[in-house]
Amino acid sequence: MEQVEKPTRWSLNNLLAEPVAQTLEETFSKLEQALVKFEAARETLTPEITWQDFNKILTYLESITLLKSRVEGYADLAFAEDTQNPATLNLRDRVNQVLTDTGNRALFFEMWFKELPDEAAQNLIEHSGDLRYFLETMTRFKPFTLTELEERTINLKDVNGIDALVSLYEMITNQLKFKLEIDDKTETLTRDQLSSYFSSPLSEVRAKAYQELYRVYIENSTVLAQMYIHRVRDWHTEGMELRGFASAISARNVENDLPDEVVETLLAVCRKNADVFQRYFKMKAQWLGLGKLRRYDIYAPLTPSEKKFDYAAAKQMVMDSYRAFSPEVADLAQRVFDEDHLDSEIRAGKRGGAFCYTASPELTPWVLINYDGNARDIATLAHELGHAIHAMLADHHSPLTQQASLPLAETASVFAEMQLTDQLLKQENDPSVRRDLLANALDDAYITVMRQAYFTIFERDAHDMINDNKSLDEITGHYMNNLKEQFGEAVEVSDEFKWEWLAIPHFYHSPFYTYAYSFGQLLVLALYQQYRLEGESFMPKYLKILAYGGSEAPMKILSEAGLDVTSPAFWQGGFDVIKDMIAELEKLS
């Protein structure tokens, strides 16, 4: 009998081999030795140091980074696969303490480099090879750096302070259970399982699923809101009061190496184009036979199908789309499967959502998804494998420069989703199926562009409101106004959605992270248009963007590719592509 391929659980042996306890101790010992060697070099750090001696010290730092990546990767991924396991929690806490100590002991290097006279620093930068941008990034943060003692104190404070608070948010929200009655049977579900019903063909099921999601979050709203308030106050205290960033979002922009003006332009163009998706939602309401779309209905399928795709079929579809684009890229994606670095099964305690984790250049990235058999899960698999491919194309870089900056981090993942959609469209002649595929692509574009942009717009306002001591009712009311502006007259938004912000993990983990999704999607729309026009000749340019990893400034990488992200016209071009997709849909309706 032929065996059916089932969703998998990953192996972490490439990070720490069995027995893990012994390997962990051995790695800690090697880390200590590397740190001692690095600390001994402190005496040689003078403005007169030669670039040859300086580069030797950088190799020590790379060694420390590689060892750190193994224990940190194991701790983070073991926690993600079971957020309720006490042993995993203890290991993660211990690793965090060791890594905080490691960071503090190595901090002297960064502090010394930032205090160098500009001419001396520039001479070392020019001779640092692949680490040039890493060093330039240090100098970029120079105006926002405190004394070594203050930096060490913040690091120590964070590990049992804000970092612990965010871990508690994860633990609380990952153990939430939701009850949904379907066909007279009540099921107990995880959030990811519940989310699959947001795209149910049955309107009453969609509504019940959302109502249950927010019923549970509202029950926990007091503690979750308090956690968010403390997250915001900590961000403000450190970022603005201590470090002197111009605004709360500026702290993220400096980290992303993007001018505030570029981010403001992006958000302004998104806001200006809210009517683009409103037009789509009005059209979708007609297809669904509704007078007006409800917020419950925005991910509703256009045809009454609850088709499930088995895991093997999903994997084949994704790999076929990659291979049609580039055999080289497909081979990289295959490595994730071959090395058991994919965790795709749904189980209690596992972290929800999906992500790709790159530990270091010599290791194939790990991918986590929660595969439930829905069409959207196939797109998620393509998306996360895109992240892995991006990292592997940049694995010739130092561990200090491999990973792409946040503005470019979504390039390969979103591009992969578009490849998948294009591949499926090429294979399909039925107008109704083509309509469904295009509608799914527009749903995803809404999620990635407009929804994320309005998340950032809310965050910007919420940070100001919390620091102005506004009440919880005022914050939730403001979030509802944010939704009403986003959806206009096209979508009816029921009252429970004003609590949606409590259920957005990025708000807690990484404030102002979400605009990177809007940035990445609109950027990829521009790149994909070039790909359609240029065909094979486009490939070297695209692969070069990915191969840069984090070794160059995002503005320079994009400028080299002929893209001007400072111009509103560039971002408007992305929305023009979305308008064309809507126009094509109108022809099929």
C-alpha positions in Angstrom: 0.0 0.0 0.0 1.3 3.4 -0.9 2.2 5.6 2.1 0.7 9.1 2.2 3.2 11.8 3.0 2.2 13.6 6.1 3.1 17.0 7.6 6.5 16.7 9.3 8.2 17.7 12.6 11.7 19.1 12.1 15.0 17.9 13.5 17.2 20.3 15.4 20.2 17.9 15.4 22.2 20.2 13.1 22.2 22.8 15.8 22.9 20.7 18.8 23.5 17.0 18.4 22.2 14.4 20.8 22.7 14.2 23.7 21.7 17.8 23.7 22.7 18.5 27.3 26.2 17.4 26.7 26.5 19.2 23.3 25.1 22.4 24.9 27.8 22.3 27.6 30.5 21.7 25.0 29.2 24.6 23.0 29.1 26.9 26.0 32.7 25.9 26.8 33.8 26.7 23.2 32.0 30.0 23.5 33.8 30.9 26.7 37.2 30.1 25.0 36.3 32.3 22.1 35.2 35.1 24.4 38.5 34.9 26.4 40.5 35.2 23.2 38.3 38.1 22.0 38.6 39.9 25.3 42.4 39.5 25.3 42.5 41.5 22.1 41.0 44.5 23.9 44.5 45.8 24.7 45.4 46.1 21.0 42.4 48.3 20.2 43.9 51.7 19.7 43.3 54.3 17.0 46.7 53.2 15.5 45.7 49.6 15.0 46.5 48.2 11.6 43.7 46.9 9.5 45.4 43.5 9.3 45.3 43.2 13.1 41.8 44.6 13.2 40.5 42.0 10.7 42.0 39.2 13.0 39.8 40.5 15.8 36.8 40.5 13.5 37.4 36.8 12.8 37.2 36.2 16.6 33.8 38.1 16.6 32.6 35.9 13.8 33.6 32.7 15.7 31.6 34.0 18.7 28.6 34.8 16.5 28.6 31.3 15.0 28.7 29.6 18.4 26.0 31.9 19.7 23.8 31.1 16.7 23.8 27.4 17.5 22.6 27.6 21.1 20.2 30.6 20.4 18.8 28.8 17.4 18.2 25.6 19.3 16.6 27.4 22.2 14.3 29.5 20.0 13.2 26.6 17.8 12.7 24.2 20.6 10.5 26.7 22.3 8.5 27.3 19.0 7.9 23.6 18.6 6.4 23.4 22.1 5.8 26.6 24.0 4.4 24.8 27.0 7.3 22.5 27.7 8.9 23.4 31.1 12.3 21.9 30.2 12.4 23.9 27.0 11.4 27.1 28.8 14.2 26.5 31.4 16.7 25.9 28.6 15.6 29.0 26.8 15.9 31.1 29.9 19.4 29.8 30.6 20.6 30.4 27.0 19.2 33.9 27.1 21.1 34.6 30.3 24.4 33.2 28.8 23.9 35.2 25.6 23.2 38.4 27.5 26.4 37.9 29.4 28.2 37.1 26.1 26.9 40.3 24.5 27.9 42.4 27.5 31.5 41.0 27.5 31.9 41.6 23.8 30.3 45.1 24.0 33.6 46.8 24.5 34.5 46.3 20.8 31.4 48.1 19.5 31.8 50.9 22.0 35.5 51.3 21.0 34.7 51.4 17.3 32.0 54.0 17.6 34.4 56.3 19.5 37.1 56.1 16.9 37.9 59.3 15.0 36.1 59.3 11.7 39.3 59.0 9.6 40.6 56.0 11.6 37.2 54.3 11.4 36.9 54.8 7.7 40.3 53.4 7.0 39.4 50.2 8.9 36.0 50.0 7.1 37.6 50.3 3.7 39.8 47.2 4.4 37.2 45.1 6.1 35.9 43.3 3.0 32.5 41.6 3.5 32.1 43.2 6.9 32.2 46.8 5.6 28.4 47.3 5.9 28.4 45.6 9.3 30.9 48.3 10.5 29.1 51.1 8.8 25.9 50.0 10.6 27.8 50.5 13.9 28.7 54.0 13.0 25.1 54.7 11.9 24.0 54.0 15.5 26.8 56.1 17.0 24.4 59.1 17.8 22.1 56.7 19.7 24.6 54.8 21.7 25.0 55.2 25.5 28.1 54.5 27.7 29.3 50.9 27.9 28.0 50.6 31.5 24.5 51.9 30.4 24.4 49.5 27.5 25.3 46.6 29.7 22.7 47.6 32.2 20.0 47.8 29.5 21.0 44.3 28.2 20.8 42.8 31.7 17.5 44.6 32.4 15.9 43.4 29.1 16.4 39.7 29.5 14.3 39.6 32.7 12.2 42.7 31.8 10.7 43.4 28.4 12.0 40.2 26.7 10.5 38.1 29.5 7.2 40.0 29.1 7.1 39.3 25.4 7.8 35.6 26.1 4.8 35.6 28.5 2.6 37.1 25.8 3.6 34.2 23.6 3.0 31.6 26.3 -0.5 33.1 27.1 -1.7 33.5 23.6 -0.3 30.1 22.3 -2.2 28.2 25.0 -5.5 29.9 24.3 -8.3 27.5 23.2 -11.2 28.3 21.0 -14.5 26.5 20.7 -16.5 26.4 17.5 -19.7 24.6 16.8 -19.9 23.0 13.4 -22.7 20.6 12.3 -24.0 20.4 15.9 -20.6 19.3 17.1 -18.3 21.6 19.2 -14.6 21.4 18.5 -11.8 22.8 20.6 -9.2 24.5 18.3 -5.9 26.3 18.3 -5.8 29.8 16.8 -4.4 28.5 13.6 -7.1 25.9 13.3 -9.7 28.5 14.1 -8.2 30.8 11.5 -8.9 28.3 8.7 -12.6 28.9 9.2 -12.2 32.7 8.3 -12.3 31.5 4.7 -15.2 29.1 5.1 -17.7 29.1 2.3 -20.4 29.4 5.0 -21.0 33.0 6.1 -22.4 32.0 9.5 -19.2 29.9 10.1 -17.0 32.8 9.2 -18.8 35.0 11.6 -18.8 32.5 14.4 -15.1 31.9 14.0 -14.2 35.6 14.3 -16.6 36.1 17.2 -15.0 33.2 19.0 -11.5 34.5 18.4 -12.3 37.9 19.9 -14.5 36.5 22.7 -11.4 34.7 24.0 -9.1 37.7 23.4 -11.6 40.0 25.1 -11.6 37.7 28.1 -7.8 38.2 28.3 -7.9 41.8 27.2 -6.9 43.4 30.6 -3.7 41.5 30.9 -2.8 41.6 27.2 -3.5 45.3 27.0 -1.4 45.9 30.1 1.5 44.0 28.4 1.2 46.2 25.3 1.2 49.4 27.4 4.4 48.3 29.1 5.9 47.3 25.8 5.2 50.7 24.4 6.5 52.6 27.5 9.7 50.5 27.5 10.2 51.3 23.7 9.7 55.0 24.4 11.9 55.2 27.5 14.8 53.4 25.9 14.4 54.7 22.3 13.5 58.3 22.8 14.3 59.3 26.3 17.7 57.5 26.6 18.9 57.1 23.0 17.3 60.2 21.5 15.5 58.8 18.4 13.3 61.4 16.8 10.2 59.3 17.2 9.1 55.8 18.1 9.1 54.7 14.5 12.5 56.3 13.9 14.1 53.6 16.1 12.9 51.0 13.6 13.8 53.1 10.6 17.4 53.5 11.7 17.7 49.8 12.3 16.3 49.2 8.8 18.6 51.8 7.4 15.7 53.7 5.8 15.2 57.5 6.0 12.1 58.5 7.9 10.9 60.2 4.7 10.9 57.0 2.7 8.7 55.2 5.3 6.3 58.2 5.5 6.0 58.3 1.7 5.2 54.6 1.7 2.5 54.9 4.3 1.1 58.0 2.7 0.7 56.3 -0.7 -0.9 53.3 1.0 -3.4 55.5 2.8 -4.1 57.4 -0.5 -4.9 54.1 -2.2 -7.3 52.7 0.4 -10.0 52.9 -2.2 -8.2 50.4 -4.5 -9.1 47.5 -2.2 -12.4 49.1 -1.3 -13.3 48.7 -5.0 -12.2 45.1 -4.9 -14.3 44.4 -1.7 -17.4 46.0 -3.3 -16.9 43.7 -6.3 -16.4 40.7 -4.1 -19.7 41.5 -2.2 -21.5 41.3 -5.6 -19.9 37.9 -6.4 -21.0 36.6 -3.0 -24.5 37.8 -3.4 -24.2 40.3 -0.5 -25.4 43.8 -0.4 -22.3 44.8 1.5 -19.2 42.8 2.6 -18.8 42.3 6.3 -15.4 42.2 7.9 -16.2 38.5 8.5 -16.3 38.0 4.7 -13.2 39.6 3.3 -11.4 36.2 3.0 -14.5 34.3 1.8 -14.0 32.0 -1.2 -15.9 32.9 -4.3 -17.0 29.3 -4.9 -18.6 27.1 -2.2 -15.7 24.7 -1.9 -14.0 23.3 1.2 -11.4 21.5 -0.8 -8.4 20.3 1.2 -5.0 19.6 -0.3 -2.9 16.8 1.1 0.6 17.7 2.2 2.3 15.9 -0.7 0.2 17.7 -3.3 1.0 21.0 -1.7 4.7 20.3 -1.6 4.6 19.2 -5.3 2.8 22.4 -6.4 5.3 24.6 -4.6 8.3 22.8 -5.9 6.9 22.7 -9.4 6.5 26.5 -9.3 10.1 27.0 -8.1 11.5 24.6 -10.7 9.6 26.4 -13.5 11.3 29.6 -12.4 14.8 28.3 -11.7 16.2 24.8 -11.1 18.9 26.3 -9.0 16.3 28.0 -6.7 14.3 24.8 -6.6 17.3 22.8 -5.4 17.8 25.2 -2.6 14.2 24.8 -1.5 14.6 21.0 -1.6 17.4 21.2 1.0 14.9 22.3 3.6 12.9 19.1 3.1 15.9 16.8 2.6 17.6 17.9 5.9 14.3 17.7 8.0 14.3 21.4 8.6 10.5 21.8 8.1 8.0 21.6 10.9 4.6 21.6 9.2 2.3 19.5 11.5 -0.4 21.0 13.8 -0.1 20.1 17.4 -1.0 21.5 20.9 1.6 23.9 22.3 3.3 24.6 19.0 3.8 28.2 18.1 1.1 29.5 15.7 1.6 31.1 12.4 4.7 30.6 10.2 8.3 31.7 10.0 11.7 30.9 8.6 14.7 30.9 10.9 18.3 31.3 9.7 20.9 30.4 12.2 24.1 30.8 10.3 25.6 30.6 6.8 26.7 27.0 7.0 23.3 25.7 8.1 20.2 25.3 5.9 17.4 27.5 7.5 14.5 26.0 9.4 10.9 26.6 8.4 7.8 26.4 10.6 4.2 26.4 9.3 1.0 24.9 10.6 -0.3 22.9 7.6 -4.1 22.3 7.7 -4.7 21.6 4.0 -6.1 24.9 2.9 -5.1 26.7 -0.3 -3.6 29.5 1.8 -1.3 27.0 3.5 0.2 26.2 0.1 1.0 29.9 -0.4 2.4 30.0 3.1 4.7 27.1 2.4 6.0 28.9 -0.8 6.4 32.1 1.1 8.5 30.7 4.0 10.6 28.6 1.6 11.3 31.9 -0.2 12.9 33.2 3.0 15.0 30.1 3.2 16.2 30.5 -0.4 17.0 34.2 0.2 19.3 33.1 3.1 20.9 30.3 1.2 21.7 32.6 -1.8 23.5 34.8 0.7 25.3 32.0 2.5 28.7 33.1 1.1 28.7 36.1 3.4 29.9 36.4 7.0 27.5 35.4 9.7 27.5 39.1 10.5 26.2 40.1 7.0 24.2 37.1 5.7 20.7 38.1 6.7 18.9 40.7 4.6 17.7 43.9 6.2 14.1 44.0 7.1 13.0 46.2 4.1 14.3 43.5 1.7 13.6 40.5 3.9 10.2 39.8 2.2 11.5 40.0 -1.4 12.1 36.3 -2.1 9.1 35.2 -0.1 6.5 37.4 -1.7 8.1 36.8 -5.1 7.6 33.0 -4.5 3.9 33.5 -3.8 3.5 35.3 -7.1 5.4 32.6 -8.9 3.0 30.0 -7.5 0.0 32.0 -8.5 1.4 32.5 -12.0 2.2 28.8 -12.4 -1.3 27.8 -11.4 -2.9 30.4 -13.7 -0.8 29.0 -16.7 -2.3 25.6 -16.0 -5.9 26.8 -15.8 -8.2 27.8 -18.6 -11.5 27.7 -16.7 -12.6 31.4 -16.2 -14.2 30.7 -12.9 -11.1 29.0 -11.5 -8.9 31.8 -12.9 -11.1 34.2 -11.2 -10.7 32.4 -7.9 -6.9 32.3 -8.3 -6.8 36.1 -9.0 -9.1 36.8 -6.1 -6.9 34.8 -3.8 -3.9 36.8 -5.0 -5.7 40.0 -4.3 -6.7 38.8 -0.8 -3.0 38.1 -0.2 -2.1 41.5 -1.6 -4.6 43.2 0.8 -3.2 41.2 3.8 0.4 42.1 2.9 0.1 45.7 1.7 -2.9 47.5 3.1 -3.5 45.6 6.3 0.1 45.9 7.3 0.4 49.5 6.4 -2.7 50.3 8.6 -1.2 48.3 11.4 1.9 50.5 11.3 -0.3 53.7 11.1 -2.2 52.4 14.2 1.1 51.6 16.0 2.4 55.1 15.4 -0.8 56.6 16.9 -1.0 54.1 19.7 2.5 54.8 20.9 1.7 58.5 21.1 -1.6 57.8 22.8 -0.1 55.6 25.5 2.6 58.1 26.3 -0.2 60.7 26.5 -1.9 58.5 29.1 -5.0 57.8 26.9 -7.4 55.2 28.2 -7.9 51.7 27.0 -11.3 52.7 25.6 -9.7 55.5 23.7 -7.1 53.2 22.2 -9.7 50.6 21.1 -11.8 53.3 19.7 -8.9 54.6 17.7 -8.3 51.2 16.3 -11.9 51.0 15.2 -11.5 54.4 13.4 -8.4 52.9 11.8 -10.5 50.1 10.4 -13.2 52.4 9.2 -10.8 54.5 7.3 -9.2 51.4 5.8 -12.5 49.8 4.6 -14.6 53.0 4.0 -18.2 52.3 2.9 -17.1 49.0 1.3 -17.0 46.8 4.4 -19.2 46.7 7.5 -17.0 46.3 10.6 -18.6 44.8 13.7 -17.7 46.1 17.2 -15.5 43.2 18.4 -12.9 44.0 15.8 -11.8 47.0 17.8 -9.9 44.4 19.9 -8.0 43.0 16.9 -4.8 44.8 17.9 -4.4 42.6 21.0 -4.1 39.6 18.6 -1.2 41.0 16.5 2.0 39.4 17.8 4.3 41.8 15.9 3.0 44.7 18.0 4.6 43.0 21.0 7.6 41.3 19.5 8.8 44.0 17.1 7.2 47.4 17.1 6.8 48.9 13.6 7.9 45.7 12.0 4.8 45.5 9.8 5.5 48.2 7.3 8.2 45.9 5.9 5.5 43.7 4.5 3.9 46.6 2.6 7.4 47.7 1.5 8.3 44.2 0.3 5.0 43.4 -1.5 5.0 46.7 -3.5 8.7 46.3 -4.2 8.1 42.7 -5.5 5.2 43.9 -7.7 7.7 46.2 -9.4 10.3 43.5 -9.7 7.7 40.9 -11.0 6.6 43.3 -13.7 10.2 43.5 -14.8 10.4 39.7 -14.7 7.3 39.3 -17.0 8.8 41.8 -19.4 12.4 40.7 -19.4 12.1 36.9 -18.9 15.4 35.1 -18.4 17.4 38.3 -18.7 15.8 39.4 -15.4 17.2 36.5 -13.4 20.8 37.8 -12.8 19.5 41.1 -11.4 17.0 39.4 -9.1 19.4 36.8 -7.8 22.0 39.5 -7.2 19.5 41.4 -5.0 19.0 38.3 -2.9 22.7 37.3 -2.9 23.6 40.6 -1.2 21.9 39.4 2.0 22.6 42.0 4.6 26.0 43.0 3.2 24.9 46.3 1.7 22.5 49.2 2.4 19.0 48.5 1.1 18.8 51.9 -0.6 22.0 51.1 -2.5 20.9 47.6 -3.5 17.6 48.9 -4.8 19.1 51.9 -6.6 21.5 49.5 -8.3 18.5 47.6 -9.6 17.0 50.8 -11.0 14.4 51.3 -8.3 13.7 54.7 -6.7 11.9 54.1 -3.4 12.1 57.8 -2.4 9.5 58.6 -5.1 5.7 58.3 -4.4 5.5 57.3 -8.1 7.4 54.1 -7.4 5.0 53.0 -4.7 2.0 54.1 -6.8 3.3 51.8 -9.5 2.7 48.9 -7.2 -0.9 49.9 -6.7 -1.3 50.3 -10.4 -0.4 46.6 -10.8 -3.0 45.8 -8.2 -5.5 47.9 -10.1 -4.7 45.9 -13.3 -5.4 42.7 -11.4 -8.8 44.0 -10.3 -9.5 45.1 -13.9 -8.7 41.6 -15.1 -11.0 40.2 -12.5 -13.8 42.4 -13.7 -13.5 41.0 -17.2 -13.8 37.5 -15.8 -16.9 38.3 -13.7 
